[in-house]
Amino acid sequence: MEKTKTIHERMSLIKAELSKCDIPKSGHNTYAGFKYHELQDFMPFVNDLNSKHGVNALPKFLKKEGICVIKLVNTNDSSDYYEIVIPYVDAQMLSKGGGPSTVDAVQRLGSTITYNRRYLYMAAYDITESDSVDAVDNTTSNKKQAPTKKPTPKKKEVLNSSHKVWNNVVVGLKSGYSMDQVKQKYTVSKAVEDELTKLASE
C-alpha cells in the first residue's frame, strides 16, 4: 500500500508544479514601471493544484493580534497541517489626486482582505515577484555617443502622504524598489523617509 503523503510533501509538489506554470501578471505599478501578480491571476492555479494533491488552505485575518494566518491542511488527515503567518496591514485608500478616501467601511474591508490574502498565498506557495527589481531604466546603450549638453534638471516634487503616487511608492518599496530610487525622482524629508521605511517593512 502506498504511503499517504504528508502536508509537507503535498505542498512541496504543489510549489514545484506551480513554479512551472505560466501565471499571467495583470497588476501594473505605474510608478515603478513593473507588472505583478494579482490575487485573481494565481488563485485558479492554486485551487487546481490543491484539489489535485489534497490540500485545503484556510486564511484568517486577526486584526487585533496584528497578523494574518493561512492554515494548510491535509484533506486526508485534518490533524496534519502547518501555518504561515504574516503581519496584518489595513489597505491604504486615497481618492484620485491623493486626498482622503470616500469609500465606505465595507469597501475598505474588502480591499484589506484582498491585499492580505494576496501576500498570504504568495508566502505560502512561494509565488515570487522579480520584475520589481528589474524596474530600472536600462535604456542606456553601451555604444559611444557624442557628448551632449546636459539639460537643466527639473525641480523635484516634494513627496508626502497626500501625494497622488504615495500608495504606488509604498507598493514599490515593498516589492524591492529602493529608497535611493525614490529620492532620484522626489524630494524626501527625513520624517517621510522614516514613514515610508516603516510602511514598507510592515
C-alpha positions as CSV (number, residue, x, y, z in Angstrom):
1,M,0.0,0.0,0.0
2,E,1.3,3.4,-1.0
3,K,2.2,5.7,1.9
4,T,-0.1,8.7,2.3
5,K,1.7,11.9,1.6
6,T,2.1,14.4,4.5
7,I,1.0,18.0,4.1
8,H,4.7,19.0,3.7
9,E,5.1,16.5,0.9
10,R,1.9,17.7,-0.8
11,M,2.9,21.3,-0.5
12,S,6.3,20.6,-1.9
13,L,4.7,19.0,-5.0
14,I,2.3,21.9,-5.4
15,K,5.1,24.5,-5.2
16,A,7.2,22.6,-7.7
17,E,4.3,22.4,-10.2
18,L,3.2,26.0,-9.6
19,S,6.7,27.3,-10.3
20,K,6.4,25.8,-13.8
21,C,3.1,27.4,-14.5
22,D,2.9,30.4,-16.8
23,I,1.0,32.7,-14.5
24,P,-0.1,36.0,-16.0
25,K,0.6,39.3,-14.3
26,S,-2.4,41.7,-14.6
27,G,-1.2,44.1,-11.9
28,H,0.8,47.2,-13.1
29,N,2.7,49.6,-10.8
30,T,2.7,52.8,-12.9
31,Y,5.2,54.5,-10.5
32,A,8.0,51.8,-10.6
33,G,7.0,50.6,-14.0
34,F,6.7,46.9,-13.4
35,K,3.9,44.2,-13.5
36,Y,3.0,41.9,-10.7
37,H,0.6,39.1,-9.8
38,E,-2.9,40.0,-8.7
39,L,-4.7,37.5,-6.5
40,Q,-7.0,36.6,-9.4
41,D,-4.0,35.7,-11.5
42,F,-2.7,32.8,-9.5
43,M,-5.7,31.5,-7.5
44,P,-7.1,29.3,-10.3
45,F,-3.7,27.6,-10.4
46,V,-3.5,27.2,-6.6
47,N,-7.0,25.9,-6.4
48,D,-6.4,23.3,-9.1
49,L,-3.2,22.1,-7.5
50,N,-4.8,22.0,-4.0
51,S,-7.6,19.8,-5.4
52,K,-5.1,17.6,-7.2
53,H,-2.8,17.0,-4.2
54,G,-5.4,17.1,-1.4
55,V,-4.7,20.4,0.4
56,N,-7.1,22.8,1.8
57,A,-6.0,26.4,2.5
58,L,-7.8,28.3,5.3
59,P,-6.9,32.0,5.7
60,K,-7.6,34.0,8.8
61,F,-7.3,37.8,9.4
62,L,-6.6,38.7,13.0
63,K,-6.6,42.5,13.2
64,K,-6.4,42.7,17.0
65,E,-3.4,40.4,17.0
66,G,-1.9,42.2,14.1
67,I,-1.4,39.0,12.0
68,C,-2.8,37.1,9.1
69,V,-2.6,33.3,9.1
70,I,-3.1,30.7,6.4
71,K,-3.6,27.1,7.6
72,L,-2.5,24.4,5.1
73,V,-4.4,21.2,5.8
74,N,-4.0,17.6,4.5
75,T,-7.5,16.7,3.3
76,N,-7.0,13.1,4.2
77,D,-5.9,13.9,7.8
78,S,-7.1,17.2,9.3
79,S,-4.6,16.8,12.1
80,D,-1.8,17.1,9.6
81,Y,-1.3,20.8,8.9
82,Y,1.0,23.8,9.3
83,E,0.5,27.5,9.3
84,I,2.2,30.6,7.6
85,V,1.9,33.9,9.4
86,I,2.4,37.4,8.0
87,P,1.7,40.9,9.5
88,Y,-1.9,42.3,9.2
89,V,-2.0,45.5,7.2
90,D,-5.0,47.8,6.6
91,A,-5.3,48.8,2.9
92,Q,-4.4,52.4,2.4
93,M,-7.1,54.0,0.2
94,L,-6.8,57.5,-1.2
95,S,-9.1,59.3,-3.6
96,K,-8.0,60.5,-7.0
97,G,-5.3,63.1,-6.5
98,G,-4.2,61.6,-3.2
99,G,-6.9,63.1,-1.0
100,P,-8.8,61.3,1.8
101,S,-10.8,58.3,0.6
102,T,-14.6,58.5,0.5
103,V,-15.1,54.7,0.3
104,D,-17.3,53.1,2.9
105,A,-16.2,50.6,5.6
106,V,-17.3,47.6,3.6
107,Q,-15.2,48.6,0.5
108,R,-12.2,49.3,2.7
109,L,-12.6,45.9,4.4
110,G,-12.8,44.1,1.0
111,S,-9.6,45.8,-0.2
112,T,-7.8,44.9,3.1
113,I,-8.8,41.3,2.8
114,T,-7.8,41.1,-0.8
115,Y,-4.4,42.8,-0.1
116,N,-3.6,40.5,2.8
117,R,-4.8,37.3,1.0
118,R,-2.5,38.1,-1.9
119,Y,0.5,38.2,0.4
120,L,-0.6,35.2,2.4
121,Y,-0.9,33.0,-0.6
122,M,2.3,34.3,-2.1
123,A,4.2,33.5,1.1
124,A,2.6,30.0,1.5
125,Y,3.0,28.9,-2.1
126,D,6.4,30.6,-2.8
127,I,5.0,32.8,-5.6
128,T,7.7,35.2,-6.3
129,E,7.9,38.6,-8.0
130,S,11.0,39.5,-9.9
131,D,10.0,42.4,-12.2
132,S,10.2,44.9,-9.4
133,V,14.0,44.7,-9.1
134,D,14.2,44.9,-12.9
135,A,12.3,48.2,-12.9
136,V,15.3,50.3,-13.5
137,D,16.0,52.5,-16.5
138,N,18.1,50.3,-18.7
139,T,17.8,52.3,-21.9
140,T,21.4,53.5,-21.8
141,S,23.3,52.0,-24.7
142,N,26.9,50.7,-24.5
143,K,27.6,52.4,-27.7
144,K,29.8,55.6,-27.5
145,Q,27.8,58.7,-28.1
146,A,28.9,62.2,-28.9
147,P,28.9,64.4,-25.7
148,T,25.8,66.5,-25.4
149,K,24.9,69.4,-23.2
150,K,23.3,68.3,-20.0
151,P,19.8,69.7,-19.6
152,T,19.0,71.7,-16.6
153,P,17.5,69.3,-14.1
154,K,13.8,69.8,-13.2
155,K,13.0,70.7,-9.7
156,K,11.9,67.6,-7.8
157,E,8.4,67.3,-6.4
158,V,8.1,67.0,-2.6
159,L,6.8,63.6,-1.7
160,N,4.4,63.2,1.3
161,S,1.5,61.1,2.3
162,S,-1.0,63.3,0.3
163,H,0.9,63.0,-3.0
164,K,-1.0,61.1,-5.7
165,V,1.8,58.5,-6.1
166,W,2.1,57.7,-2.3
167,N,0.4,54.3,-2.5
168,N,2.4,53.3,-5.6
169,V,5.7,54.3,-3.8
170,V,4.8,52.2,-0.8
171,V,4.0,49.2,-3.0
172,G,7.2,49.7,-5.0
173,L,9.3,49.7,-1.8
174,K,7.5,46.6,-0.5
175,S,8.3,44.9,-3.8
176,G,12.1,45.7,-3.9
177,Y,12.3,49.3,-5.1
178,S,15.0,51.2,-3.1
179,M,14.7,54.5,-1.2
180,D,17.6,55.9,-3.4
181,Q,15.5,55.3,-6.5
182,V,12.6,57.2,-4.9
183,K,14.9,60.1,-4.0
184,Q,16.0,60.3,-7.6
185,K,12.5,61.4,-8.5
186,Y,11.3,63.2,-5.4
187,T,12.4,65.3,-2.5
188,V,12.0,63.2,0.6
189,S,12.3,64.6,4.1
190,K,13.8,62.5,6.9
191,A,10.3,62.2,8.5
192,V,8.7,61.0,5.3
193,E,11.6,58.6,4.7
194,D,11.1,57.1,8.1
195,E,7.4,56.7,7.5
196,L,8.0,55.0,4.1
197,T,10.6,52.7,5.6
198,K,8.1,51.7,8.3
199,L,5.3,51.1,5.9
200,A,7.5,49.1,3.5
201,S,8.6,46.8,6.3
202,E,5.1,46.0,7.6
